[in-house]
Amino acid sequence: MNGYLSLAGSLFNPANLTLNFTNSSGTPGNVTNNSPRGRCALAAAATTVVVANSLVTPTSTVHVQLLAGDGAATQILTCLPAAGSFIATFNGASVGTAAVFDFVVFN
């Protein structure tokens, strides 16, 4: 699977939509996760995390969803896609355990 969804010649049924998923939250902080859907975590004392992902382009839409806040990191403020990565910016720093979030890349 190349990470792209093709609907050519088929009827779209959202119940059958499946995208590869990689959980990288066990290593908080900047990480490489080349799945179209994944889980990452903010490192302690950080307010941003860079996720290197070969599927992301400057025109990608990357949806991020906070699963567990930590310390002052209770919201994701922005998600900025670039060529081969995206940056998620939080409203504050993570403290003990990491703030965990999921993402989905749309092209």
Contact map, one row per residue, 1 for C-alpha under 8 A:
11110000000000000000000000000000000000000000000000000000000000000000000000000000000000000000000000000000000
11110000000000000000000000000000000000000000000000000000000000000000000000000000000000000000000000000000000
11111000000000000011000000000000001100000000000000000010000000000000000000000000000000000000000000000000000
11111100000000000000000000000000000100000000000000000000000000000000000000000000000000000000000000000000001
00111110000000000000000000000000000000000000000000000000000000000000000000000000000000000000000000000000000
00011111000000000000000000000000000000000000000000000000000000000000000000000000000000000000000000000000000
00001111111100000000000000000000000000000000000000000000000000000000000000000000000000000000000000000000000
00000111110000000000000000000000000000000000000000000000000000000000000000000000000000000000000000000000000
00000011111000000000000000000000000000000000000000000000000000000000000000000000000000000000000000000000000
00000011111100000000000000000000000000000000000000000000000000000000000000000000000000000000000000000000000
00000010111110000000000000000000000000000000000000000000000000000000000000000000000000000000000000000000000
00000010011111000000000000000000000000000000000000000000000000000000000000000000000000000000000000000000000
00000000001111111000000000000000000000000000000000000000000000000000000000000000000000000000000000000000000
00000000000111111000000000000000000000000000000000000000000000000000000000000000000000000000000000000000000
00000000000011111000000000000000000000000000000000000000000000000000000000000000000000000000000000000000000
00000000000011111100000000000000000000000000000000000000000000000000000000000000000000000000000000000000000
00000000000011111110000000000000000000000000000000000000000000000000000000000000000000000000000000000000000
00000000000000011111000000000000000000000000000000000000000000000000000000000000000000000000000000000000000
00100000000000001111100000000000000110000000000000000000000000000000000000000000000000000000000000000000000
00100000000000000111110000000000001110000000000000000000000000000000000000000000000000000000000000000000000
00000000000000000011111000000000001111100000000000000000000000000000000000000000000000000000000000000000000
00000000000000000001111100000000101011100000000000000000000000000000000000000000000000000000000000000000000
00000000000000000000111111000000000001110000000000000000000000000000000000000000000000000000000000000000000
00000000000000000000011111110010100001111000000000000000000000000000000000000000000000000000000000000000000
00000000000000000000001111110000000000111000000000000000000000000000000000000000000000000000000000010000000
00000000000000000000001111110000000000011000000000000000000000000000000000000000000000000000000000000000000
00000000000000000000000111111010000000011000000000000000000000000000000000000000000000000000000000000000000
00000000000000000000000111111110000000011111000000000000000000000000000000000000000000000000000001000000000
00000000000000000000000000111110000000011111010011000000000000000000000000000000000000000000000000000000000
00000000000000000000000000011111000000000110000011110000000000000000000000000000000000000000000000000000000
00000000000000000000000100111111100000010000000011110000000000000000000000000000000000000000000000000000000
00000000000000000000000000000111110000000000000000111000000000000000000000000000000000000000000000000000000
00000000000000000000010100000011111001000000000000111000000000000000000000000000000000000000000000000000000
00000000000000000000000000000001111100000000000000011110000000000000000000000000000000000000000000000000000
00100000000000000001110000000000111111000000000000001010000000000000000000000000000000000000000000000000000
00110000000000000011100000000000011111000000000000000010000000000000000000000000000000000000000000000001110
00000000000000000011110000000000001111100000000000000000000000000000000000000000000000000000000000000111100
00000000000000000000111100000000101111110000000000000000000000000000000000000000000000000000000000000111000
00000000000000000000111110000000000011111000000000000000000000000000000000000000000000000000000000011110000
00000000000000000000001111111010000001111100000000000000000000000000000000000000000000000000000000011100000
00000000000000000000000111111000000000111110000010000000000000000000000000000000000000000000000001111000000
00000000000000000000000000011100000000011111011110000000000000000000000000000000000000000000010001110000000
00000000000000000000000000011100000000001111110010000000000000000000000000000000000000000000010001100000000
00000000000000000000000000011000000000000111110000000000000000000000000000000000000000000000111111000000000
00000000000000000000000000000000000000000011111000000000000000000000000000000000000000000000111000000000000
00000000000000000000000000001000000000000111111110000000000000000000000000000000000000000001110000000000000
00000000000000000000000000000000000000000100111110000000000000000000000010000000000000001111110000000000000
00000000000000000000000000000000000000000100011111000000000000000000000000000000000000111100000000000000000
00000000000000000000000000001110000000001110011111100000000000000000000000000000000000111000000000000000000
00000000000000000000000000001110000000000000000111110000000000000000000000000000000011110000000000000000000
00000000000000000000000000000111100000000000000011111000000000000000000000000000000011100000000000000000000
00000000000000000000000000000111110000000000000001111100000000000000000000000000000111000000000000000000000
00000000000000000000000000000001111000000000000000111111000000000000000000000000000111000000000000000000000
00000000000000000000000000000000010000000000000000011111000000000000000000000000001110000000000000000000000
00100000000000000000000000000000011100000000000000001111100000000000000000000000000100000000000000000000100
00000000000000000000000000000000000000000000000000001111111101000000000000000000111111000000000000000000101
00000000000000000000000000000000000000000000000000000011111100000000000000000000111110000000000000000000001
00000000000000000000000000000000000000000000000000000001111100000000000000000000111000000000000000000000000
00000000000000000000000000000000000000000000000000000001111110000000000000000000110000000000000000000000001
00000000000000000000000000000000000000000000000000000001111111000000000000000000100000000000000000000000111
00000000000000000000000000000000000000000000000000000000001111100000000000000000100000000000000000000000111
00000000000000000000000000000000000000000000000000000001000111110000000000000011100001000000000000000011110
00000000000000000000000000000000000000000000000000000000000011111000000000000010000000000000000000000011110
00000000000000000000000000000000000000000000000000000000000001111100000000010010000000010000000000001111000
00000000000000000000000000000000000000000000000000000000000000111110000000010000000000000000000000001110000
00000000000000000000000000000000000000000000000000000000000000011111100001110000000000000000000000111100000
00000000000000000000000000000000000000000000000000000000000000001111100000000000000000000000000000111100000
00000000000000000000000000000000000000000000000000000000000000000111110001000000000000000000000000111000000
00000000000000000000000000000000000000000000000000000000000000000111111111100000000000000000010001110000000
00000000000000000000000000000000000000000000000000000000000000000001111111000000000000000000111111100000000
00000000000000000000000000000000000000000000000000000000000000000000111111000000000000000001111100000000000
00000000000000000000000000000000000000000000000000000000000000000000111111000000000000000011111000000000000
00000000000000000000000000000000000000000000001000000000000000000000111111110000000000000111110000100000000
00000000000000000000000000000000000000000000000000000000000000000101111111110000000000000111000000100000000
00000000000000000000000000000000000000000000000000000000000000000100100011111000000000000110000000000000000
00000000000000000000000000000000000000000000000000000000000000011100000011111110000000011110000000000000000
00000000000000000000000000000000000000000000000000000000000000000000000000111110000000011110000000000000000
00000000000000000000000000000000000000000000000000000000000000000000000000011111000000111100000000000000000
00000000000000000000000000000000000000000000000000000000000001110000000000011111100001111000000000000000000
00000000000000000000000000000000000000000000000000000000000001000000000000000111110001110000000000000000000
00000000000000000000000000000000000000000000000000000001111111000000000000000011111011100000000000000000000
00000000000000000000000000000000000000000000000000000001111000000000000000000001111111000000000000000000000
00000000000000000000000000000000000000000000000000000101110000000000000000000000111110000000000000000000000
00000000000000000000000000000000000000000000000000011111100000000000000000000000011111000000000000000000000
00000000000000000000000000000000000000000000000001111101100000000000000000000000111111100000000000000000000
00000000000000000000000000000000000000000000000001111001000001000000000000000011110111110000000000000000000
00000000000000000000000000000000000000000000000111100000000000000000000000000111100011111000000000000000000
00000000000000000000000000000000000000000000000111000000000000010000000000011111000001111100000000000000000
00000000000000000000000000000000000000000000001110000000000000000000000000011110000000111110000000000000000
00000000000000000000000000000000000000000000001100000000000000000000000011111100000000011111100000000000000
00000000000000000000000000000000000000000000001000000000000000000000000111111000000000001111100000000000000
00000000000000000000000000000000000000000000011000000000000000000000001111000000000000000111110000000000000
00000000000000000000000000000000000000000001111000000000000000000000011110000000000000000111111000000000000
00000000000000000000000000000000000000000111111000000000000000000000111110000000000000000001111111100000000
00000000000000000000000000000000000000000001100000000000000000000000011100000000000000000000111111000000000
00000000000000000000000000000000000000000001000000000000000000000000011000000000000000000000011111000000000
00000000000000000000000000000000000000000001000000000000000000000000010000000000000000000000011111100000000
00000000000000000000000000010000000000001111000000000000000000000000110000000000000000000000011111110000000
00000000000000000000000000000000000000001110000000000000000000000111110011000000000000000000010011111000000
00000000000000000000000010000000000000111100000000000000000000000111100000000000000000000000000001111100000
00000000000000000000000000000000000000111000000000000000000000011111000000000000000000000000000000111110000
00000000000000000000000000000000000011110000000000000000000000011110000000000000000000000000000000011111000
00000000000000000000000000000000000011100000000000000000000001111000000000000000000000000000000000001111100
00000000000000000000000000000000000111000000000000000000000001110000000000000000000000000000000000000111110
00000000000000000000000000000000000110000000000000000011000111100000000000000000000000000000000000000011111
00000000000000000000000000000000000100000000000000000000000111100000000000000000000000000000000000000001111
00010000000000000000000000000000000000000000000000000001101110000000000000000000000000000000000000000000111
